[in-house]
Amino acid sequence: MALLLVNDWVLKPRYHGVVTGKLSDIAGLAFAPLILSSAIGLVLHAAAALGARVDPSLSRRRLLLCIAATAAGFAVVKLSPAASEGVAQLLGHLGREASIYLDPSDLFCLPALGVAYAIGRDELRRVPLGKPAAIHRLGRPASPALEDSRWAGGNHALLEELADAIDTWDTARIDELLTSRR
C-alpha cells in the first residue's frame, strides 16, 4: 500500500511513464483483495455484534472471491472505456482527480494477485484471530469449521488439538495453541 501511495502521489506526477503505471497496477492488485476482504470482515463483525449468526473471520471462500472480484474489476476498467471513465469520475467525486488509461498490457500485472493469495493463505494457515470465538458462539463443531486452515497448510495435529479445545471451550488451551503457532 505504501508503494502505491508513494508511486501515485510522488513518482507519477514527476516521472509519469510505463514504469510508474505498472507499479501502481502491481501494488493495487497486491493489496486490493485484502482491503476488500477486510471491509467485508468489518461489516460481518458489526452484523455479528448486532446478533447475526455469522463468522466474520477470513475464510478461503471470501479470500478467493475477493481476488476474483479484484481481477474482474481490474480487467473491466482496463478494457472498457465506460468503466474506466466511471471509476475516474468516482475518484474525482472523492477528491482525487484521476485518469485511467485503457491498456490491455496492464493485464500482465494480474499475477500480482498472488501476493494477496499468499498473505490470505498464510493468515488462514495460522487460524484467523477471532475464529475460535466465532465457532463457539455459533455452536459449530470445531473440526469442520477449521477446514480452511487445513486447506491452507496448517498443522493437522495442532488443528485437531485446537478443535478439541474449542469444542470443550478451554480458553487457556486455545490461547496457548494459538500463540504457539504465531
C-alpha positions in Angstrom: 0.0 0.0 0.0 2.9 2.3 0.8 4.3 1.6 -2.7 1.0 2.6 -4.3 0.8 5.8 -2.3 4.4 6.9 -2.9 4.1 6.0 -6.6 0.8 7.7 -7.2 1.4 10.8 -5.1 5.1 11.4 -5.7 6.6 9.4 -8.6 3.8 9.6 -11.1 3.5 13.4 -11.1 7.2 13.7 -11.6 8.1 10.7 -13.7 4.9 9.7 -15.4 5.5 6.7 -17.7 5.2 3.0 -18.2 7.1 2.0 -15.0 5.1 4.2 -12.7 1.9 3.0 -14.3 2.8 -0.7 -13.9 4.0 -0.1 -10.3 0.5 1.3 -9.4 -1.2 -1.7 -11.1 1.0 -4.2 -9.3 0.7 -2.6 -5.9 -3.0 -2.1 -6.2 -3.6 -5.7 -7.3 -1.4 -7.0 -4.4 -3.4 -5.3 -1.7 -6.9 -4.5 -3.1 -8.3 -8.0 -2.4 -7.1 -7.8 1.2 -8.7 -4.4 1.7 -11.9 -5.7 0.2 -11.9 -8.8 2.4 -11.1 -6.6 5.5 -14.1 -4.3 4.7 -16.3 -7.3 4.4 -15.0 -8.6 7.7 -15.8 -5.4 9.4 -19.3 -5.4 8.1 -19.7 -9.0 9.2 -18.2 -8.2 12.6 -20.8 -5.4 13.0 -23.6 -7.7 12.0 -22.4 -10.3 14.5 -22.3 -7.7 17.2 -25.9 -6.9 16.4 -26.8 -10.6 16.8 -26.4 -12.0 13.3 -25.2 -15.6 13.2 -22.2 -15.0 11.0 -18.5 -15.7 11.3 -16.6 -12.5 10.4 -13.2 -14.2 10.3 -11.4 -14.8 7.0 -12.5 -17.8 5.0 -11.0 -19.5 1.9 -14.2 -18.6 0.0 -14.0 -14.9 0.9 -10.3 -14.8 0.1 -10.8 -16.4 -3.4 -13.9 -14.3 -4.1 -12.2 -11.1 -3.3 -9.2 -12.0 -5.5 -11.6 -12.9 -8.3 -13.6 -9.7 -7.9 -10.5 -7.6 -8.0 -9.2 -9.4 -11.1 -12.6 -8.9 -12.8 -12.9 -5.3 -11.8 -9.4 -4.5 -12.9 -9.9 -6.2 -16.3 -13.1 -4.3 -16.9 -11.6 -1.0 -16.0 -8.5 -1.6 -18.2 -10.6 -2.8 -21.2 -13.8 -0.8 -21.1 -13.9 3.0 -21.8 -17.2 3.4 -19.9 -15.9 1.6 -16.9 -12.6 3.5 -16.7 -14.4 6.8 -17.1 -16.9 5.8 -14.4 -14.1 4.9 -11.9 -12.2 8.1 -12.8 -15.3 10.2 -12.1 -15.9 8.4 -8.8 -12.4 9.1 -7.7 -12.9 12.7 -8.8 -16.0 12.9 -6.5 -13.9 11.6 -3.7 -11.4 14.4 -4.1 -8.7 12.7 -6.1 -8.5 13.6 -9.7 -7.7 10.5 -11.8 -7.2 9.5 -15.3 -7.3 5.8 -16.2 -5.7 4.7 -19.4 -7.1 1.8 -21.3 -4.1 -0.5 -21.7 -4.7 -4.2 -22.3 -1.0 -4.8 -21.5 -1.8 -3.9 -17.8 -3.5 -7.3 -17.6 0.0 -8.8 -17.5 0.1 -7.4 -13.9 -2.7 -9.8 -12.8 -0.1 -12.3 -11.3 0.4 -9.7 -8.5 -2.8 -11.0 -7.1 -0.7 -13.9 -6.0 0.7 -11.7 -3.2 -2.8 -11.3 -1.8 -3.4 -15.0 -2.1 -0.2 -15.8 -0.3 -0.9 -13.4 2.5 -4.5 -14.6 2.9 -3.5 -18.3 2.8 -0.9 -17.6 5.5 -3.5 -15.9 7.7 -5.8 -18.9 7.2 -3.0 -21.4 8.0 -2.4 -19.7 11.3 -6.1 -19.6 12.2 -7.5 -16.1 12.0 -7.9 -14.3 15.3 -11.4 -14.5 16.5 -12.1 -17.7 14.7 -12.3 -19.9 17.8 -14.8 -17.4 19.5 -16.9 -17.3 16.3 -17.0 -21.2 16.2 -18.0 -21.3 19.8 -20.6 -18.5 19.6 -22.2 -20.2 16.6 -22.2 -23.6 18.2 -20.5 -25.3 15.3 -18.3 -28.4 15.6 -14.8 -27.0 15.5 -13.0 -29.6 13.4 -15.0 -28.9 10.2 -15.0 -25.2 10.9 -11.2 -25.3 10.8 -11.1 -26.9 7.4 -9.9 -23.7 5.7 -6.8 -23.8 8.0 -6.1 -27.4 6.9 -6.5 -26.4 3.3 -4.0 -23.5 3.8 -1.4 -26.0 5.1 -1.9 -25.7 8.9 -0.6 -28.4 11.1 -3.3 -31.1 11.2 -2.4 -32.4 14.6 -2.3 -29.0 16.2 -5.6 -28.1 14.4 -7.3 -31.2 15.9 -6.0 -30.2 19.4 -7.4 -26.7 18.8 -10.7 -28.2 17.7 -10.9 -30.2 20.9 -10.1 -27.1 23.0 -12.8 -25.1 21.2 -15.4 -27.8 21.5 -14.7 -28.0 25.3 -14.2 -24.2 25.4 -10.9 -24.5 27.2 -9.9 -20.9 26.7 -6.5 -21.2 28.3 -5.6 -24.1 26.0 -7.0 -22.2 22.9 -4.8 -19.2 23.7 -1.8 -21.5 24.3 -2.3 -23.3 20.9 -2.9 -20.0 19.0 0.2 -18.3 20.4 2.4 -21.3 19.9 1.8 -21.2 16.2 2.0 -17.4 15.5 
